[in-house]
């Protein structure tokens, strides 16, 4: 799976259809009106913050928006009935995809429509004759179709040709995370294959993120700033001089201003180079992800940043309760810091990252949004991070659910955000090597800084892979 902008998708012309969700008993629920169709449950801390920010942005006519999407291919002539059944199966399988959200600031809850009260219908859009038309159509379909404040929070479509079909599916971040994209591909392809062969899908049970979020909110609501569980966060904040670690390079941004975004993906290492770096990382007592994080810190230092890396990174919560098959936002966000001093060799850098990760994970119990609320209350009501924050993410899509089949499905992941006041990097590995997808503020200096960083981190990674950084 490769993470790229939708507007860079290599897609051939074809006949376009889209599928719409609806309730079998009522019109689609209004987000401001509580529903009685099932038990209302508290949203997770991530969902609470995301939904509240969307409500406030709408009130102020702020064009804040985002989505996560997936594209993949189904081989052969399309079986329309099997695909419609597979998409309905997917939505019925994952409770969070049937949710509507309501609430006031800081008190968001959700209700899932019962699985047997959700249905799906297909709309014929017609033939689109060029790649450019398709890219524009899919992008606008996602932008207009995904609205944090409007049910449903998932949209689906397909581009059909005689010998294969390209699926395109997008979801609001309320109901998904980075690993949800491979899950969607796995579930829909498995269900489609089963229905096309005249049998029912047989997939392992998927736990509900709705349950996860409800438990999380109740477990951590009463946490205060002096709680021992926040010790790691308090120590980091003291050394950092604040809750959010700043991006250390100049992006040419004005304080308090949001910008249009740039979204691009760069190849960093070939499959052979990636394998070599992975092997060196293991020999040094670490993993590839540690080397990539160390290289990020070294590149930032060489571009003019400090010799101590401080940044935020996502931490998966899927291991806590067996959520491997579940759609949802199973992510905490945690700070990490380690030395990237010029005198450190490769093994020392990897060891430093390893120790830092262990310390971070030991202090990763409290949800990020709750830590933000109690440790930086003066910033808690902001819709976004207060300034350009140093953010690093790494995923190995080969290890995702169904990862061995993702190349066969030509699976891609897409992230989009309408505004930014900084830069974010999503490093990811697949069968074709190591890549980084970046979304950043559209300023001349940010373009220059991002390009320089990409060159430096690629050079550092290659040096590490070839043993030139001993």
N, C-alpha and C positions, 0 to 999 in steps of 0.2 A: 504494500500500500504506500503510495506516494502522496504527500500533502502539498497541494498546489492551489493557486487561485482558480476559480471556475473559469475565468476568462483566458486561462492558458490550457484549458482542456482540449485534448486532441480528439475531436468527435466528428463523425461523418454525418452528412445529411440523412434525413429519414422522416418517418411519419410520427408525429408527437401526440401523445395522450397524457392526461393527468387524472389522478384519482382524488376524490373528495370524501372526507369523513363526515358522517352525520349521525344524529341520534335517531333510533327507531321510534322513540316515544315523544320527543319534543324537538323543537328547533335547537340548533347549536347553542349551548349555554352562554349567557352573557357573563363576562368576567366580574361584573360588579354586583351580580345577584347571587346570593348563596343558593346552592343546589341541595335538594333533599334526596337525590337518588342513591346516595350511599354515605357512609360515615365521613364527616369532615375531619381531616387530620392536619396537624401542624406541618408546615413546610420546613425543609432543612435550612440551616443557616445560609448556605449558598443561595438557595432559592429565595429565601426571604430578602436578602440584599439585592439580588438581581431584579426581582419583581418590584420592590420598593423603588429602586432607581428608575425603572421603566415608567412607573406611575408618575413620579416627580418630573421626569423628562417630558412626558406627554403634557402635563399641566403647564410646563414652561415652553412648550413648542420647541423643545430641544430634540434634534434629529438623532438621538442615540438609539442605535439598533445593532444587532449582530445575529449570526446564525452559524451552525455547524452543519455540514452536508457530506453526503457520500454519493459517489457514482461508481457503477460497476456494470458488467456485461453478462447477459444470459445468452448462451449459444443456441443456434438453430432458429427455425421459424417460431414465432411467439405464440404460445397458448394463452389467449386472453383470459379465459375462465380460470386457468390455473394460476396466473399471475394475480388476478383480482382476489382469489381465495388466499393466496400467499400473503398479500399485503394486509388483508383483514386479519389473518392468523397472527401476523407480526404485531399489529396494534392490540389485538385482544390478549396476546401473550404477555405484554409488558404494561402493567397497570399505569405506570407513570405517563405513558403516551396517551392515555385517555383522560388525563387530569385537566381540570380547570382550576385556576388560582384566584383567590379573592383576599381582600383584607386591607387594613390601614397600614401606615408606615410602621414597620417593625413587628407587625402581627399578621403575617401572611399564612393562610392555610390553603389546603387543596382538597378537591373531591374528584374521585375517579368515577366516570360513568361505568356502569356494569358492563362486562365484556359482551353479554348477549344483547345489549341495547346500543351497540355501535355497529354501523354498517358502512359500506363504501360503494361509491359509484364512479364510473369511468366517463370522462369527457373527451371527445375527439377534438383535437386542436387543428390538425392538418399537417401537411408536408412543409418542412422547412428545408430550403435548398442549399444553404451554405453553412460552413462551420461558424462563421461570424454571427449569422442569424441565431444559430442554436446556442452559442455561448451567451449572447445577449438575452435570449428568451429564458434560459435556465437561470441566469443571474437575477433577472427581474422577477421571475416566478418565485424564487427564494425570498427576495427582498420584500415583495408585496404579500407573499403567502405566510411568512413567519412574523408574527407580532406577539411579543411577550404578554400582551394584555388581551389577546383574543384567542379563543378556542377554534380549531384544534392547533396544537403546537408542533404539528408535523405535516409536511406536504410531500406528495409523491408524484412522479411522472416517468415517462419512458419515451425513447426514440427508437422506433421499430424499423427494421430493415429485413429483407428476405432471409438472411442467414444469421443475424444476431441482433440483439436489442440492448441499448444502453439505458440503465435505470438511473434516475436522479431523485434523491431523497434528502430533505433538509429538516432540521429540528431546532427549536429554541434551546439555548443552553440550560434552561430550566429542567430539561428532561434528558440531558445527555452529557457525556464527557468525551475525552479523547479516545478511550477504548470502546465507546459505544458504536463508533463507525464500523469497526470489524464485526461487532456483534450483529449489527443490522444486516451486513452483507451475508454473514453466516446463516442467520435465521431465514432471511427472505429466499436465498438460493436453495437452502435445504427444503423449505416449505414448497417452493415452486417446483422443484424436482419431484417431490412426493406427489403433489396434486397432478402434475403432468403424467405421472405413472399410475394414477388412479388409486392412490393410497393416502392415508392420513400422515402428516409429519410426526416424527418421533424425536423430540428434542428434550434434553434434561430440563428439569424444573428451573425456572428463573425466579429468584426472589424479587420482592417488590421494593424499589427505591422509596416508594411512598412510606412504607413501614420503617425503612432505614432513617428517613428524614424526621419522621414523627418521634422516634426514640431519641435521635440525636438532640432535637430541640429540648425535650424534657430533661435529658441527662445533663446538659451544659448550660441551661438558662440561668441558673443561680450562681455561676462562677463569677468571682470578683477578682480584681486586679492583683490581690495579694495571695491568690490561691497557689499552693505549691506546684500544681500542674502547669502553671505559666512561668515557672522558674527559667526555663530555657529562653523563652521569649523576652522576659525582663532583662536577662543578662545580655542578650543580643541587642536589644534596644539601647541599653546603656552604652555598649561599646560602639554602636552604630551612630549614636547621637540622635536617634529617632526611630519610630516604628518601621518606616519604609526605607529600604536601602536604595539610594539614588543610583541611576545609571551614570557611570563615571565619565562619559564622553559627551561632548557638546553636540546637541541635535538642533540648535538654532531655534529654540522654543521660547515663547513668551510665557511668563508665569500665569497660570489660571486659564490659559487658552487651549481649546481643543482644535484639532486639525483634521482635514480629510486624510484618508489613509492610503498608503502604498502597500501592496501585497505581492511578494515575490518569493520564489523558491530557487535555491542554488544547490548544485551538486558539490560535495566536498571531497569525498573519497570514492574510488572505484570499489567494486566488491573485493578485489584482491588486497587493496590497501586497507580496507575496513577489516578484513579477516586478519591481516598482519597486526594491525593495532590492537584488535581484540586479543590476539595471542600474547602480545607483549604486556597487555594489561593484566591478564591472568598470571603471567609469569611474575609480575610485580605484586601479586596478591590482591588484585582488584578486578574490575570489570570494564568493559568498553565505555559504559556510561560515565564512569569516573574519569577516564582519560579525556572524554569529550568535555566534561565540565572543567577539568584542569586546563585543557587547551583554551577554553573560553576565557578563563581568568588570565592566562598568559597573554592571549591576544589583546585583551582589554588593557593590560599593563603596558604592553609594547606600543599600544595606540595612545598612551598618555595617562592611563588609569593607575590606581594604587597597587601596591604589592600585596595587599590583602583583599581577596575577593569577598564581597558581601552581596548577596542577592536572594531573591525569592524563587522557589521552585515548587511545582505541584507534587504531592505525595498521594499515591493511590490508597484508597480505603477499601478496595475490593477484597483484600485478604481478610478483612475483619467480618467473617460471617458467611463466606462462600458466595460472593456476588459475581463470580466469573461470567455468568450467562445473562446478567441483568443490565438493561438500559438504565441510565441514571447518572447523576453528577457525583460520583464517588471520589471526590478529590478534596484533600486538604491542601493548604498552601503554607509553606514553612520557610523561614530564613536559614541560610547556611553561610558559613564563613570559613576561609582557610587561606594559608599563605601561598602566594605565587611569586615569591622572591626570586630574583634572577639567578641566585646561586643554587637553587634546588634542581636536582636531576629528575628524570622521569619517574623513577621509583619513589622518590620522596614526594613528588607532586601527587601521585596516585595514593600513596599512604596518607597524605594529608587530607585528601578528599574523602577517603574511606573513614578516617577517624571523625571528620566533620559530619559525614552522613550518619554514622552511628549515634553521635551526640544529638543530632537533629531528630532522628527517628525516636530516640528515647523521650524527647519532649514534644512529640507530635500529637498528643491526645486531643487537646482542645481545638475546636474548629477555628480556622483563620478569621472568619467574620466575627466570632465572639471575642477572640484575642484583640482584634482591631477595636471593637466597641469598648472594651474595658481598659486597654493599655494606651489607646490614642483616642479618647472620647471627643477631643476637639476636632477630629477628622472623621468621626464615625458617620456623619450625615452626608458626606460627599458621595456623589454618584459614581465616581471613578477614583483611581489612585491619585494622590494630590499633585504628583509631578512624574517625570520620567523615572520609572522604577526598573532596577536591574532584575530581569526575569529570564530564567532558563528552564526549558522543558526538554525531556528526552524520552522517546518511545522506540521500542524495537517491535515493529509490526509483525515480524516473523513469529514472535512469541504470543501474539494476540489470538483470541479465539478464532479458529479456522485459518490461522496465519499461513499455513502451508498451501492453502488454496487461493489466497488473495491474488497472486500473480495470474492464475488461470482466469479469474473473474475480472482482471484488469482493474482492480479496485483503486479508487482514489478517495482521499479525504480533502475537504475544503473548509476553511474558516474565513469568515468575513466580519469586519467591524466597520461601522460608519465613521467613527471618530477615534482619535488617539491623541494622547499628550506625551507619548514616549515611543518605546520600541520593545517588541517581544520576539523571542526566538524560540521556535519549536524544532529541535533537532530530532531526526528520526532515521532509523535504519530499516532497510528492506533488502530484498534479494539483489538489488542493483547497486547497493552501496550505502553511503551516508549522505544525508541531505539536511538542509535547514530551510524552513519556511519562516519568513519574517513579515510582520505587520508593523508599520511605523508611520509617524507623522510625516506628511508630505511637505517638507521644507527642503530647500537646496542643501543646507548643512546636514540634515538627516540623511539625504541621499549619499552625500560624500562620506559621512561617518559610517553608515552601514556598509558601503562598498569597501572601505578600508578595513573594517572589522572582518568582513567575509574573507578578504584576501589573507589577512593575518591568521585567522583561525584555520583556514584551509592549509596554509603553509605550516603552521604549528602542528596540525594533525598529521600531515605528510612526514614531517621531521620525526614525530613520535613513532609513526608506523615503520619508518625506515631505520630507526635506531640512531638517528643523528642527534636526538636529544637524549643523551645517556645519563 
